[in-house]
Amino acid sequence: MQLKTLLASLEEPPLAFLSMNRDTENIKITSLAYDSRQVLPGGLFIAVPGTHTDGRRFLADAARNGAVAALGPQIDASSPPLPYIEYWTRPVSVRAL
């Protein structure tokens, strides 16, 4: 499925797109992962804060494992290691993916 198709299914539009070019939203997403260690090549990494750690700390790990983009709350980095979609995450909204 294309990234733009997944983004269109969100309840709210993304807040910002970082490190993306005009072709990024056409990339094929082959899987979703909430854990950077479980990312598969072509996957979308869902980088959300958790009880014990913050998934946004693992963007570089997700990229090394093959993630082609990441989605999560606002980050401080202006140039993340992979295309990043800032999204206001309500548990129900992200679960819809």
N, C-alpha and C positions, 0 to 999 in steps of 0.2 A: 504494500500500500504506500502511496506517496505521502510525504510529510504533510503537504498542504491538505490532504484529505483527512488525516488525523487531526490537524489543527482546526479544521472546519467543524469537527465533532465536539469541540470544547464548548462548555456553557458560556464562557466569556472569551473575548478575543485576547490574544497575547498582549502583554504590556510593552515588550520590546524584543528586538531581534539583535543578537550580538554575534560578531564574527561570521556573518552570513553574506553570501552574494546572491545574485538574482536567480541562480540555478539551485540554491539550497533547498527551497521548498518543493522542488521536483524530485529530490532524492528518494530512493525506495527505502522504506523502513521494513525490516524483516522480522523484528522482534522488539519487545519492551522489557526493560529490566529496572528494578528499584535498587539493586545491589551491583556495584561496579564490577565485582568479581564474577557476576553471572552474565555480563554483557557478551553478546555474540556479535561477530562482524555484521555490520549493516543495522545494528540495533539502535533504538532510541533509549537513552538513559534518563530515567525519571529521578531527578536529584532533589529530594525533599528532606527537610529536617526531620529527624526522628527522635525518639526518646533518649537514645544513647549517643548518637552521632548525627552529623549533618551531611547528607548526600552531596552537597555542593563542594565539600572538601575533596571529593573523589572524581572530579571531572577529568583530570589527567589520566587517572587509572582507567576510567571508562573509555577514553579515547584510545589508550594503548591496547585495550581489549577489543577494539573494533567499533565502538559506538560512532555513528555518523552525525549525531546531534544529541543535545540534552535539553530537557524541559524542567523548569523549577522556578522557585521564588527568585526575587531580585538578588543579584550578586554584586559584589564590589569591584570585580575585575572588568575592565573595559575590553579586554582581549582574551577571552577564555580559550582553552586549548582545542575546542571544537565548537561548531555552531551551537549557540545557546538561546533558547526561547524563554524569556521571562514571563512567568504566568502567576497570577494570584491564585494560590492553591487552596481550594476548599477540598476537604477529603472526598466529597462526593464528585466534584468536578474531575479530579485526576483519576478517580476510580472509573469514570466513564470511558477512559481509554481502554 
